[in-house]
Amino acid sequence: MRDSKANNKGKVDFHGIFDALPTPFLVLSPDCRIVTANQAFLDTTMRRGEELIGRSIFDAFPGQAEGESALRASLNKVVETGEADFMPVTRYDIPRPAEVGGGFEERHWRPINTPMPGRDGRVAFIIHRVEDVTDSVMERRADRAALRVSEEISRLIIESATEYAIFSMDLNGVVNTWNSGAQNLLGYEDFEIIGRSGILIFTPEDRARGAPEEEMRNALQQGRADDERWHMRRDGSRFWATGMLMPLRNDEGEVEGYFKILRDRTGQRQVEEAEAHRTRRLEILTTVAADLLGTRSPEEAMPGLFRAMNQDLAVDAMLSFNCDEEAGVMRLATSAGIPGDVVVEADDLCGKAFATRKMAYASGLGNSQDPSLAFARSIGLDAYACYPMIANGRLLGALSFGTRSRAGFSDEDLAFFGTLTQYVTVVRERRRVEQALRTSESRLRLAIDAGRMAVWESELATDTISSSPELNRLLGLPEDARPSTEEIRKRYYPGDRDKLLETAKAALESGESYAEAEFRVVWPDGSVHWLLLRAELEGDEAGRPARAVGVALDITERKKEEERRRLLTHELNHRVKNTLAAMQALASQSFRNARSLDEARESFLERLTAMAGAHDILTRESWEGAELRDIAAIAAHRFGAGARVRLSGPRLRLVPRTAIALAMALHELATNAVKYGALRTEHGEVALTWSIAQRGGEQRLLMRWEEQGGPPVVAPARRGFGSRLIESGLSRELGGEVRILFAPEGIVCLVDAPVPAAEEQPVQ
Amino acid sequence: MMSVSPLRVLVVEDEMMVILDLEDMLEELGHVVAGVATRIDQALDLARSGSFDLAVLDINVAGEVSFPVAILLQQRGVPVIFASGYDAQVLPEEFRRHGLLQKPFRTAALQRSIQEQGAGDRNRTESVAVSPARAAFPRVPGDDHEH
């Protein structure tokens, strides 16, 4: 015992240490029998020592075949090589004793098998050390699970984004993922394209010019590459799309591929194209209006018009008829796109248009047996529309449009033909009126000229001009004045004397003894007058003007008349351009002030319709004016709310410009009432009343728009385009005051202005 | 580039929508609408009494031609731009050198026209003793906006 005490003192208690180690240890014999286990091992495995010692490790811990063979291999290796072996983490579930619930507990281990050589140098024992790494395995697993969830979410997002084609490619452009949006948009199933080149979606033209490579280069250099162009589907059809290509990086930040998002914009592009189409129509209108003005008869403008219509609207035939009122028949005035040997007759369709004074239209003629359409069919037309030309209640003729290449015309086409017919009608009517005017005016002019004539004589050698009472009158001098030559010359408009001398010289040089010139004189009151000079000239021996005897005429009125006529002949062009300018202003205002593109488009189209409504009324009245009530009625009926907008007031004639301005302002009020005001609710009402009052020797127009029964009114924080149009635009147009009051019970708009002129002043 | 010192602009135009839009366009270009006339008599009053650096005139204003306004402005050295649906041939010879903006026009065309008129006027006034165009394009050295 002493020895043993001495031993205890001198030697370390390895057995005690072995048991106290926190890491589980097992000591095995080379044939894998358990020699001993430390306390940590017993605790961890929830086993007792006597259950294990002396048994093979495989018997003591049976089961899990894969784990067993790996352990056997490791132990054999240790015995053979005499070197430690580090085993990978393995799962080995531990049976739970019945008293703690039984069953198995999931465990993960990292075993290390270390040889312990005996005296003979061979392996005597194997130290089997196991580290319980269950916790860290579980943690990693939770992380991975979380990652999988987020990946799954991304995948779902990408998959559900069916409006977008989203796919990825490797560095060589080979597709490796493909979402359902890509399937929809590009027509390839994922298995059809994964593994193939993404170049397939480029058009051949783009491939030829190296667009795919350039896009990848840009994506790498700039972090992303945007594009907007045509793409190809599997079936070869094309669509317009905007896209973005981005490099795809792995965890180390290296680029390992590309990521592409595409969005189909074909719809938007079609909208833009439709817009262009509309613009093109406006251009046709403008050109036609100018052509019509430049020609002597509307028929002369037909070939140019037909060319434009043929090119842009697939109109293949056009016919223009004149109404012979006396005979009560229509006669063909001109035609285009009809074979020369065809005898054109006004057929039943046109007859219907004449009788009803309304447009007549038939489509799908190729499949129709209708005998009344026989003529149109005989010249191969598939659709045919005839428009009567009516001005001031008189039927002037008709215009017809036909196509051979389309089954029918669209509503927009038909509306356009209607507008075009109106233009032609206006020009015809103007021409007729002007012709009548000219005849009566030329008679009048003779009388005017006769009273403003003076005979005069100029002695160029002595530089004197003889005066007469008539000449005094032409120069704005008192009748009894005796102006000196110098005083007469002073009356010449600067530079005009030289013009006179040149005319005289040129006449003499060419052997003419007669000269005629127009020149200006300035009266003492500063006003400028035009004189026409007709003179007999006598030259001296050198051919210089020596003496002139002639007649001077005051042609100021005629000059003014010419200017007026010059403006008149451009009148329609002017009106069309002004209308276009107003439409452009309407568009830019609508787009500038809107919150969204859709809103802008909607309010623009509505305003355009309001403007067109006013134009319709004015066209009906040959652009001479409109009744206030008719203008008010458009705004009242626009929203189908006619019965709830009560109109009352006397007859009042408005000039076209005022009519349009008022129509626009009322449209803004009505739109606001429908959206936010009285017409939004079921029982709300609007009263639009106007009267003419005498105040301070002046007639004033008092107008009142008053809403009732709508939701309580809240004054807007920001004054929109509508308010500006009404308060600033309309008040300026009327030269009066226009105010909007945001009364809680309903919006009130008040107009107090001079009664607008019934007609425009003539050009002075 | 052109300096964008704000010009005081007189607008003579009878079309309500066009005025509203023209106001926006001029504002966008950094200029100020200093007067609007929708009739010739108003325009003549303004041209006589107001101070402007530029005028944009419609030709047919409520049925009257705006040429008398142009003559008056010309005498006062104010550059004039005609904006009209008429084409250049209705302009009497003496106005042909003024800009004619064909309606409808866009902001860029207006800007170009303003620049052309500005340049043309400066050349013209260099050859005469009185230089009304100095008033037309005021350079204000003491005017510091940085206050």
Interface residues (C-beta under 8 A of the other chain):
Chain A: E563 R566 L567 H570 N573 H574 R575 V576 K577 N578 L580 A581 A582 M583 Q584 A585 L586 S588 Q589 R592 R657 I660 A661 M664 R724 L725 S728 G729 L730 R732 E733 G735 E760 Q761 P762 V763 Q764
Chain B: D14 E15 M16 M17 V18 I19 L20 D21 L22 D24 V36 T38 R39 I59 N60 A62 G63 E64 V65 S84 G85 Y86 D87 Q89 V90 P92 Q102 K103 P104 F105 R106
